[in-house]
Amino acid sequence: MIAKLQIYKCPHCGNIVEVLQV
């Protein structure tokens, strides 16, 4: 499997969330 790490910025709270998709 290839793990893909996405950096997502929440438009509502302004927090930067790291989403790890396996």
N, C-alpha and C positions, 0 to 999 in steps of 0.2 A: 504493500500500500504506500501511497505517497501522501505524506501529511502536508497540508497547505495552511500556512499561517497568514491570516488576513488582519490588517490593522483597520478597524472600523471606528469612526468617530460618531458618537451619538448626537444627533442634531437637537435633541430635546435637552439633555443634561449637560452636553458639552464634554462628556468624558470620553477618553480614548479606550476602546475595548478591543482586546486581542481575541479573535475567534480562531480556534484551532479545529480544522476539519480533517478528519482522518479518512 
